[in-house]
Amino acid sequence: MSSLLLIVLLALAGAVVLLLLWVAGAYNGLIRLRNQVENAWSQIDVQLKRRHDLIPNLVETVKGYAAHESKTLENVIKARNMAIGAKSVGERAEAENFLTGTLKSLFAVAEAYPNLKADQNFLRLQEEVTSTENKVAYSRQFYNDSVMTFNTRRELFPTNIIANMFNFGRREFFEVKDDAQREAPQVKFS
């Protein structure tokens, strides 16, 4: 009887050890994914800051050629300030998408001014903004992929038990929520 009790206790201890190892592995996996999401967000943040820093130079360059396009220039600056002030992922996504639309309008206005289109400073700035836009798009995609992986892992059984025990909350995607922002801006010259 004592050897049977010893076997049962060893089996029970082994099961507890395996359970603890699984909990540690699930917890560490969620930590790794959460850190990946945070890193992806910081990459977006770096590119958006670069974009925000380029905009005043771009606006000043356009001002010199298209002074009477003040409404477009004001909208770009307003959109930039909204983007800088946004706090949550959702607010940031909305503000950045609005800023993208105003930049498209700004570049459309530039098409009407041949001298501006030929200005080397404007061309350089336009290229830098375009390059940054591409980096922002890639960073958004990487962030959303990371969020999807994290959210999926935290919702799958049995990892969801660990996620709930340790308050691993669902992460928000960086996405366009307003259908109007999905459309290309309309620029009309009278």
N, C-alpha and C positions, 0 to 999 in steps of 0.2 A: 504494500500500500504506500509506503513512503517513497519508493521509486516512481510510482504513478503520480503522486503529488508533485514530486520534483519535475517530472516531465511536463505536467500541466502548468506549473509555475514558470518553467523555462519557455514553454510555448506562449504563455501569456506575456512574459517579459519581452520575448521576441516580437510579438504582435504590437506591443506598446512602442518598442524601439522603431519598428517599421512605420507605425503611425506618426511618430515624432519626426522621423526622417522625411516622410511624405509632406507633413505640415511645413517643415523647414524648406523643403524644395519648392513647394507651391508658393510660400511667402517670398522666398528669394526670387522666384520667377516673376512674381507680380512687381516686386521692387525693381528688377531689371527693366521690365516693360514700362513702368511708370517713369523711370529715369530716361528711357529712350524717348518717351513722349515729351518730357520736359526739355531734353536736348533738341528735339525736332522743333519745339516751339521757340527755343532760343535762336535757332538758325533762321526761322522766319523773322524774328525780331531784329536780327542783325541786318538782313536784307531790307526790311521795311525802314530801318533807321537810315540806311544808305540812300534809299529812295527819298525819304523825307528831307535828307540833307541836300539832295540834288535839285529838288523842286524850286527853292528860292532863286537859285542861279538861273534855272531855265526860265522862270517867270520874268526875271529882270532882263534877260536877253530878249525875250519876246516883247516886253514893254517898249524897248527901244525902237522896234519896228512897227508894232501894232498897238499904239497907245489907245486908240479908240475901241479896242476889244477888251475894255476894262471889266466887263461883266464876266467874261470867260476867265480872266486872270484872277478876279476876286473869288470865283467859284473854286478854282484850283487851290488857292491859299486857304479858303474856308474848309475845303475837303481835307487838306493836309493837317490843319489844326484839329479837326474832328478825329482824324486817324491817330494823331499823337496823343490825344486825350482819352481815347477808348481804353476801357479796362478789361472787360471779359473777352473771351475768345469770340463770342457771338457779336459783341459790339465792335470788336476790332475787325472782324470779317466784313461786317456791314460798312464800316467807315472806309476800309481799304478798297472795297469794291466800288464805293462811290468815288473815291480818289482816282481809281483806274479809269472810270468813266470821264471824269473831268480832264484827265491827262489826254485821253483820246480826243476830246473836244479841242484841247489846246493844240495838239498836233494837227488836227483838221484845220484850225484857224491858220496855222503856219503855212499850210498849202496855198493860201491866198496871197502870200507875200513872198515873191521870188527872191528878193534881197535877203530876207530872213532865212529862207531855205538854203541859200548859198553861204550864209555866215558860218565860218569854221567853228566858232565857239558853240553856236546853236547845234550844229551837226554833231559835235563831240558830246555835248550834253544829251542830245536826243539818243545817241548811240549808248551812252552810259545808262540812261533811263531804260532803254529797251533791254539792255543786258541785265539790268537789275530786275526788270519785270520777269524775264525768263528764270532768273534765280529764285524770285519770289514764288513763281508757279511751281518750280521743282520743290522748293521747301514746303509749300502748302501740301503738295502731293505726299511727300515723305512724312509730314506731320499727320495727315489724315490716315495714311497707311499704319503709322505707329499707333494712333488712337484706335483704329479698327482692331489691331492685334491685341492691344491692352483690353479694350472693352469685351472682345470675344473671350479672352482668357478669364477675365473676372466674372463672366456670366456662365461659363461652362461648369457643369457639375463634375467633380466635387470641389473644384477650386473656388467656386462662388461662396462656399462656406467660409473659407479662409479670407476671401476678399471682404465679406460682410463682417467677419469678426474683427478685422483690422482696419475697417473703414476705407477700403480702396474704392473711391467713388468713380462713377462713370465719367469719362472725359468727353468734352464737346468737340465736334468736328469744326473745321474752318471752312465754311461754305457760304454760298450765296443763298439767302433766304427770300429775297424780294425778286419776283419774276421780272420786274421792270429793269432791274440791274443786269439781267442776262442779255438784254437787247443792246445793240450798238447805238451810241448816241446819235441823234439827228442834228446836223449842223447846217444851217441855212444862212445864206448871205443875201441881204436885201439891197 
